[in-house]
Amino acid sequence: MDPGVDNNNFRPQTAHVTTSDAREKPDTHAQSEADTLTEIRRRRAELLEAINALEQALAAPVPSGQMRWVQGVSTALLDLSNDFRDHIELTEGTDGLYGRVLRTSPRLAHHVETLTKDHEKLIELISVLLTLVGKAAASFARGDSMVADLDDVRDRGTTLIGELGRHRQRGSDLMYEGYSVDIGGQD
């Protein structure tokens, strides 16, 4: 008679249990979220550097060299434009921040919509400012006075910096609401 079988030909079932140390396998979703937030912080810092560089370029004295001033503003603005397009890709792109926030907190849809509309407005402001900088350079090349063009660049550049600041504040609010709010009710 088979030792694993009783008198009624019944073989008891055994469960195969395996154990693993939870530390061996990290939570890939949590790690992915942490990596995303780290990347967002890094890109946010780069964008702030670009904003500050544009602010410094706009604040530089024009009389020390009009064309040098225009070139400084143009360089800072192009860097800002590239960093802002990267920001849009990170937030609106496939599996971007806004999509993640909406999947976990659909109540924030209005905030996401506002930030997305900000992107359109800010891209337009950057484009207009790039055009004005080009116009100022063309005036210089023709030997015309650039004073009116430079004042316009400064005015619109200051507006752009203010709008970017407000956008960054709204983005901070979204991050707080989406990731750090204690909604309570767990008692």
Residue pairs with C-beta under 8 A, 6 or more apart in sequence:
2 11
4 11
4 12
5 11
6 12
33 100
36 97
36 100
37 179
39 90
40 90
40 97
40 175
43 83
43 86
43 87
43 90
44 87
44 168
44 171
46 83
46 86
47 80
47 83
47 84
47 86
47 87
47 164
47 168
48 168
50 76
50 79
50 80
50 82
50 83
50 84
51 80
51 161
51 164
51 165
53 76
53 79
53 80
54 73
54 76
54 77
54 79
54 80
54 157
54 160
54 161
55 161
56 76
57 69
57 72
57 73
57 75
57 76
57 77
58 73
58 153
58 154
58 157
58 158
58 161
60 69
60 72
61 69
62 69
62 150
66 140
66 146
66 150
67 137
67 140
69 150
70 133
70 136
70 137
70 140
70 146
70 150
70 153
73 133
73 153
73 157
74 130
74 133
74 134
74 137
77 126
77 129
77 130
77 133
77 157
78 130
80 126
81 126
81 130
84 122
84 123
84 126
84 164
85 123
88 119
88 123
89 96
90 96
90 97
91 97
91 98
91 115
91 119
91 171
92 98
92 116
92 119
98 112
98 115
98 116
100 178
101 108
101 112
101 174
101 178
102 108
102 109
102 112
104 178
105 177
105 178
108 174
108 177
108 178
111 170
111 173
111 174
111 177
112 174
114 170
115 167
115 170
115 171
115 174
118 163
118 166
118 167
118 170
119 167
121 163
122 160
122 163
122 164
122 167
125 156
125 159
125 160
125 163
126 160
128 156
129 153
129 156
129 157
129 160
132 149
132 152
132 153
132 156
133 153
135 149
136 146
136 149
136 150
136 153
139 145
139 146
139 149
140 146
